């Protein structure tokens, strides 16, 4: 019980609950206020755990006394720790509503991570271009996407089964279904076997042997070698990056591409290099938690952050070089390299800020930048891909897949061409074309040296070599008519 002139204030910081009392002159009964420790903004909770009343009649006073008795019995005492790095004393946490079975299964399968994996698989599948997709059916795309998702879920489930004891020591993972007992270990093993076998069968029946082997092999690589190395060696991060680089290659091979194609190598390299700034920033933010769990992460063995900052910048530079390599290999148009300068320039900027000040806030900026960086670079790769500038004949076209995709891509490319500053600066008074009849190709689009269109591949040097076939659509002058 508290005096009437006291207000019980509770601060909720992470999983700690700190209880303080402060003086407050008031004729009302005491109130329980829950607020975050970051901003100390009181949020009066009238409905969940505590009750209050402010009237002065006898009946209300009795209710207030009853409310104070109930709330006083529900109050919890904890140490007034100043940060989450200190060990928690014996406390009673706030009651949380039980999660549904679907929520537990989704968390056990790491549904959000699996969704990211599926998006990279779809990215690899779409990268083959309309010519290859013309011979690919919608069921193949569905089999590749769903099969990859099931394999990723299986790997995540087995990973949690193996690491359940370490997860129990960490605040970040302390409420996972296996740790809190919402799902039994036997049930989790059964789920992992079911999703893994179903995913493998789906890939085998709906795609090709190479895609199937990559999907099933990735389960073993993640749940096996990667999980084994996490508490033993820092190299686990590099092994995990290989795991993340495989799904886009699976999409490429499922759509009919070869694992040795330069596009497949670029897709895998992009995902491989992207993961290092992403996970090194995450490891730094949760370095104390990883140490508590006994994991061998770079940030755990890097108290000053020198190695972490160096690795983030180094792999950021490697990642920034890929658009130029892609353009040099003629996989994408030069515009991809130009836009990559802006995209990677900002990523390197936030990496440099972390290098100057190794704070959690700067690490979070690196982490958040990586989250929007990946979808941006995937979209730009597709927009500037040479393969998406190929024409497909009506006989080859699969209406259910290509029509809407090609229409969307054409609209985006046309809009980009309209906004191109090079097109705006170059005069369009003279229209030049190469060839005659059906083979006639306009060079108007090639006036932009960094064009997104197919015509960018035709240089002015080619036009000069074929000067005899040029058609000038300009109106002849009076002297020329004479």
C-alpha positions in Angstrom: 0.0 0.0 0.0 1.1 3.5 -0.8 0.1 6.8 0.8 -2.5 8.9 -1.0 0.1 11.5 -1.9 2.4 9.0 -3.7 2.3 7.8 -7.3 3.8 4.5 -8.2 5.8 4.8 -11.4 7.0 1.8 -13.3 9.7 2.0 -16.0 9.9 -0.8 -18.5 13.3 -1.2 -20.1 13.8 -4.2 -22.3 12.8 -7.2 -20.1 13.6 -5.3 -16.9 10.9 -3.6 -14.7 12.1 -0.8 -12.4 9.7 0.5 -9.7 10.2 3.9 -8.2 8.0 6.1 -6.0 7.8 9.9 -6.4 6.0 12.5 -4.4 3.0 14.0 -5.9 0.5 16.2 -4.1 -2.9 15.0 -5.1 -6.3 14.3 -3.6 -6.8 11.4 -5.9 -5.9 7.8 -5.2 -2.5 6.7 -6.5 -2.1 5.7 -10.1 0.1 3.2 -11.7 2.0 4.6 -14.7 3.9 2.5 -17.1 6.4 4.3 -19.3 9.4 3.5 -21.4 12.8 4.3 -19.9 14.0 5.9 -23.1 11.7 8.9 -23.1 10.0 8.7 -19.7 6.7 9.5 -21.2 3.9 8.4 -18.8 1.2 6.4 -20.3 -1.6 5.8 -17.9 -2.9 2.2 -18.2 -6.6 2.2 -17.1 -7.6 -1.2 -18.3 -4.9 -3.9 -18.3 -3.4 -4.6 -14.9 -4.3 -1.8 -12.5 -7.4 0.4 -11.7 -8.0 3.8 -10.2 -10.8 6.0 -9.2 -11.0 9.8 -8.6 -14.3 10.5 -6.9 -14.7 11.5 -3.3 -17.9 9.8 -2.1 -17.8 6.9 0.4 -18.6 4.2 -2.2 -15.8 5.4 -4.4 -13.4 5.6 -1.5 -14.1 1.9 -0.7 -13.4 1.1 -4.4 -10.1 3.1 -4.2 -9.0 1.2 -1.1 -9.8 -2.1 -2.8 -7.9 -1.0 -5.9 -4.8 0.0 -3.9 -4.8 -3.3 -2.1 -5.0 -5.3 -5.4 -2.4 -3.1 -7.1 -0.1 -3.2 -4.1 -0.1 -7.0 -4.1 0.7 -7.0 -7.8 3.7 -4.7 -7.6 7.0 -6.2 -8.5 10.5 -5.3 -7.1 13.6 -5.3 -9.3 17.1 -3.9 -9.1 17.5 -0.4 -10.4 20.0 -1.5 -13.1 21.2 1.3 -15.4 21.8 -0.8 -18.5 21.0 -4.2 -19.9 24.5 -5.4 -19.7 24.3 -6.1 -16.0 22.9 -9.4 -14.7 19.2 -9.3 -13.8 18.3 -10.1 -10.2 15.4 -12.4 -9.4 12.3 -10.6 -10.7 8.8 -11.4 -11.8 8.1 -10.2 -15.3 4.9 -8.8 -16.5 2.4 -11.4 -17.7 2.2 -11.6 -21.4 -0.8 -13.0 -23.4 -0.1 -16.5 -24.8 0.8 -16.7 -28.4 -1.3 -18.6 -30.9 -0.2 -21.8 -32.4 0.3 -20.1 -35.8 2.5 -17.4 -34.2 4.6 -20.0 -32.4 5.1 -22.0 -35.6 5.9 -18.9 -37.6 8.5 -17.9 -35.0 10.0 -21.4 -35.0 10.3 -21.3 -38.8 11.6 -17.7 -38.8 8.9 -16.6 -41.2 10.3 -13.2 -41.8 13.7 -14.5 -42.7 12.1 -17.2 -44.9 10.1 -14.4 -46.7 13.4 -12.6 -47.4 14.8 -15.8 -48.8 11.8 -16.3 -51.1 12.1 -12.8 -52.4 15.7 -13.4 -53.4 14.7 -16.6 -55.1 12.0 -14.8 -57.1 14.6 -12.1 -57.9 16.9 -14.8 -59.4 14.0 -16.4 -61.3 12.9 -13.1 -62.9 16.4 -12.2 -63.8 16.5 -14.7 -66.7 14.4 -12.3 -68.8 11.3 -12.7 -71.0 12.9 -15.0 -73.6 13.7 -17.7 -71.0 10.5 -17.1 -69.0 8.5 -17.7 -72.2 9.3 -21.4 -71.8 8.7 -21.5 -68.1 5.4 -22.2 -66.5 3.8 -20.6 -63.5 3.8 -23.9 -61.6 7.6 -23.9 -61.9 7.8 -20.5 -60.3 5.4 -21.6 -57.5 7.4 -24.8 -56.9 10.7 -22.9 -56.7 9.3 -20.2 -54.3 7.3 -22.5 -52.0 10.0 -25.2 -52.0 12.7 -22.7 -51.1 10.5 -21.3 -48.3 9.9 -24.8 -46.8 13.6 -25.6 -47.0 14.5 -22.3 -45.2 11.8 -23.0 -42.5 13.2 -26.4 -42.0 16.8 -25.1 -41.6 15.6 -22.4 -39.1 13.7 -25.0 -37.0 16.6 -27.4 -36.7 18.9 -24.5 -35.8 16.6 -23.5 -32.9 16.4 -27.1 -31.7 20.1 -27.3 -31.5 20.6 -23.9 -29.9 17.7 -24.0 -27.4 20.0 -23.9 -24.4 22.0 -21.0 -25.7 18.9 -19.1 -26.7 17.6 -19.4 -23.2 20.6 -17.4 -22.0 20.0 -14.5 -24.4 17.4 -11.7 -23.9 17.0 -11.5 -27.7 15.9 -15.1 -28.1 14.7 -15.8 -24.5 11.0 -15.9 -25.5 11.3 -18.3 -28.5 8.7 -21.2 -28.5 11.2 -23.9 -27.6 12.7 -21.8 -24.8 9.4 -20.9 -23.1 8.0 -24.4 -23.7 5.2 -23.4 -26.1 6.5 -26.0 -28.5 8.1 -29.2 -27.5 11.4 -30.3 -28.8 9.9 -33.4 -30.4 7.3 -31.4 -32.2 9.9 -29.0 -33.5 12.0 -31.9 -34.9 8.8 -33.2 -36.5 8.1 -29.8 -38.0 11.6 -29.5 -39.4 11.5 -33.0 -41.0 8.1 -32.3 -42.5 9.0 -28.9 -44.0 12.4 -30.1 -45.2 11.1 -33.2 -46.9 8.1 -31.4 -48.4 10.3 -28.6 -49.7 12.8 -31.1 -51.2 10.0 -33.1 -52.9 8.4 -29.9 -54.3 11.7 -28.7 -55.7 12.4 -32.1 -57.2 9.0 -32.4 -58.9 8.6 -28.8 -60.0 12.1 -27.6 -60.9 15.3 -29.4 -61.8 18.0 -31.6 -60.0 20.4 -28.7 -59.5 17.8 -26.5 -57.8 16.7 -29.4 -55.7 20.3 -30.2 -54.6 20.9 -26.5 -53.7 17.8 -26.3 -51.6 18.3 -29.5 -49.7 22.0 -28.9 -49.4 21.3 -25.5 -47.9 19.4 -27.1 -45.0 22.4 -29.1 -44.1 24.8 -26.2 -44.5 22.7 -23.9 -42.2 21.5 -26.4 -39.6 24.7 -28.3 -39.8 28.0 -26.5 -40.4 26.8 -23.0 -39.7 25.1 -23.9 -36.4 28.1 -26.0 -35.4 30.5 -23.2 -36.0 28.5 -20.4 -34.2 29.9 -21.1 -30.7 33.3 -22.2 -32.0 34.6 -19.9 -34.7 34.1 -16.5 -36.2 34.1 -18.1 -39.6 30.5 -19.0 -39.0 29.5 -15.6 -40.4 31.2 -16.4 -43.8 29.5 -19.8 -43.9 26.2 -18.1 -43.2 26.8 -15.7 -46.0 27.2 -18.7 -48.4 23.8 -20.0 -47.2 22.2 -16.6 -48.0 23.8 -16.4 -51.4 22.3 -19.7 -52.7 18.6 -18.8 -52.9 18.9 -16.3 -55.9 21.0 -18.9 -57.7 18.2 -21.4 -57.1 15.8 -19.1 -58.7 18.1 -18.6 -61.7 18.5 -22.3 -62.3 14.8 -23.1 -61.7 14.0 -20.7 -64.6 16.3 -22.5 -66.9 19.6 -20.7 -66.4 23.0 -22.3 -65.8 24.8 -22.1 -62.5 27.9 -21.0 -64.4 26.2 -18.0 -66.1 27.7 -14.6 -65.2 24.3 -13.5 -64.1 24.2 -16.4 -61.6 27.6 -15.5 -60.2 26.6 -11.8 -59.9 23.3 -12.6 -58.1 25.0 -14.9 -55.6 27.9 -12.4 -55.1 25.4 -9.6 -54.4 23.7 -11.6 -51.6 27.0 -12.9 -50.3 28.6 -9.5 -49.9 25.4 -7.8 -48.7 25.2 -10.0 -45.6 28.4 -8.8 -44.1 27.5 -5.1 -43.4 24.0 -6.4 -42.4 25.1 -9.0 -39.8 28.2 -7.3 -38.5 26.1 -4.3 -37.6 23.5 -6.6 -36.0 26.3 -8.5 -34.1 27.6 -5.2 -32.7 24.2 -4.1 -31.4 23.7 -7.4 -29.6 27.4 -8.2 -28.8 26.6 -8.5 -25.0 23.8 -10.9 -25.7 25.8 -13.0 -28.1 28.6 -13.2 -25.4 26.0 -14.3 -22.9 24.9 -17.0 -25.2 28.4 -18.2 -25.8 28.5 -17.4 -29.6 31.8 -16.7 -31.3 31.0 -13.5 -33.2 33.4 -10.9 -34.4 31.9 -8.2 -32.3 32.2 -10.4 -29.1 35.9 -10.5 -29.6 36.2 -6.9 -30.7 35.6 -4.6 -27.7 36.7 -1.4 -29.5 34.9 -2.2 -32.7 38.0 -1.7 -34.9 37.6 -5.0 -36.8 33.8 -4.7 -37.0 34.0 -1.2 -38.6 36.8 -2.3 -40.9 34.9 -5.3 -42.1 31.7 -3.3 -42.7 33.6 -0.8 -44.8 35.6 -3.4 -46.7 32.6 -5.4 -47.8 30.7 -2.2 -48.5 33.4 -1.3 -51.1 33.3 -4.8 -52.5 29.5 -4.5 -52.9 29.8 -1.1 -54.5 32.1 -2.6 -57.3 29.4 -5.1 -58.5 27.4 -2.7 -60.6 30.5 -1.7 -62.5 31.4 -5.4 -63.0 27.9 -6.1 -64.2 28.1 -3.3 -66.7 31.6 -4.5 -67.9 30.2 -8.0 -68.4 27.3 -6.5 -70.4 24.8 -8.1 -68.0 23.3 -4.7 -67.3 23.3 -1.3 -69.0 25.7 1.5 -67.8 22.9 3.2 -66.0 23.0 0.5 -63.3 26.5 1.5 -62.5 25.6 5.2 -62.3 22.6 4.6 -60.0 24.8 2.2 -58.0 27.2 5.1 -57.2 24.3 6.9 -55.4 23.1 3.8 -53.7 26.4 2.5 -52.5 27.6 6.0 -51.8 25.1 6.4 -49.0 25.7 2.9 -47.7 29.5 3.7 -47.4 28.6 7.0 -45.8 26.7 5.4 -42.9 29.5 2.8 -42.6 32.0 5.7 -42.3 29.9 7.2 -39.5 30.0 4.0 -37.6 33.8 3.8 -38.1 34.2 7.2 -36.5 31.8 6.6 -33.7 31.2 2.9 -32.7 27.8 3.4 -31.1 24.7 1.3 -31.2 22.8 4.0 -32.9 25.3 4.2 -35.8 25.3 0.4 -36.1 21.5 0.5 -36.3 21.8 3.0 -39.2 24.0 0.5 -41.0 21.6 -2.3 -40.3 18.5 -0.3 -41.4 20.3 0.9 -44.5 21.0 -2.7 -45.5 17.3 -3.5 -45.2 16.2 -1.1 -47.9 19.4 -1.4 -49.9 18.8 -5.0 -51.0 15.3 -4.5 -52.6 16.5 -1.4 -54.3 19.5 -3.0 -55.9 17.4 -6.0 -56.9 14.9 -3.8 -58.6 17.5 -1.7 -60.4 19.3 -4.9 -61.6 16.0 -6.1 -63.2 15.3 -2.7 -64.8 18.7 -2.4 -66.4 19.2 -6.1 -67.2 20.0 -6.7 -70.9 17.8 -9.7 -70.9 14.7 -7.7 -70.1 15.3 -5.7 -73.3 14.9 -8.8 -75.5 11.8 -9.1 -77.6 9.6 -12.2 -77.4 7.5 -13.4 -80.3 3.8 -14.2 -79.8 4.4 -17.9 -80.5 6.9 -18.1 -77.6 5.0 -16.0 -75.1 3.2 -17.5 -72.2 0.4 -15.1 -71.6 -0.1 -16.0 -68.0 3.4 -15.0 -67.0 4.9 -12.4 -69.3 2.2 -10.0 -70.4 1.7 -8.2 -67.1 5.5 -8.4 -66.3 6.6 -7.0 -69.6 3.9 -4.2 -69.5 5.1 -3.2 -66.0 8.8 -3.3 -67.0 8.2 -1.3 -70.2 6.3 1.4 -68.3 9.0 1.8 -65.7 11.8 1.9 -68.4 9.9 4.4 -70.5 9.4 6.6 -67.4 13.0 6.4 -66.6 14.0 7.3 -70.1 11.7 10.4 -70.0 13.4 11.5 -66.8 17.0 10.9 -68.1 18.8 14.2 -68.2 20.9 13.1 -71.1 17.8 12.7 -73.3 16.6 16.2 -72.2 19.9 17.8 -73.2 20.4 16.1 -76.6 18.5 17.5 -79.5 15.9 15.3 -81.2 15.5 17.3 -84.4 17.1 14.6 -86.5 15.9 11.0 -86.4 18.5 8.5 -87.6 17.9 4.8 -88.2 20.0 1.8 -89.2 18.8 -0.7 -91.8 15.7 -0.8 -94.0 12.3 -2.3 -93.8 11.7 -4.7 -91.0 15.3 -4.5 -89.9 15.2 -0.7 -89.5 16.3 0.3 -86.1 16.0 3.8 -84.7 19.2 5.3 -83.2 17.1 8.0 -81.4 17.4 6.1 -78.0 21.2 5.8 -78.3 21.6 9.6 -78.0 21.6 9.0 -74.3 25.0 7.5 -73.5 23.6 5.9 -70.4 20.3 4.6 -71.8 18.1 1.9 -70.3 16.8 0.9 -73.7 17.9 -1.8 -76.1 19.0 0.9 -78.6 21.9 1.8 -76.3 23.7 -1.2 -77.5 23.9 0.3 -81.0 26.8 2.8 -81.0 27.2 5.8 -83.3 30.3 4.1 -84.6 28.1 1.3 -86.1 25.9 4.0 -87.6 28.9 5.5 -89.4 30.1 2.2 -90.7 26.6 1.7 -92.2 26.3 5.2 -93.6 25.0 3.9 -96.9 21.9 2.5 -95.2 21.1 5.5 -93.0 17.7 7.1 -93.5 17.5 10.8 -92.7 13.9 11.8 -91.9 14.8 15.5 -91.9 13.0 17.7 -94.5 15.5 18.5 -97.4 16.5 22.2 -97.8 15.8 24.3 -100.9 19.4 23.9 -102.2 19.2 20.1 -101.8 15.9 20.0 -103.8 17.5 22.1 -106.6 
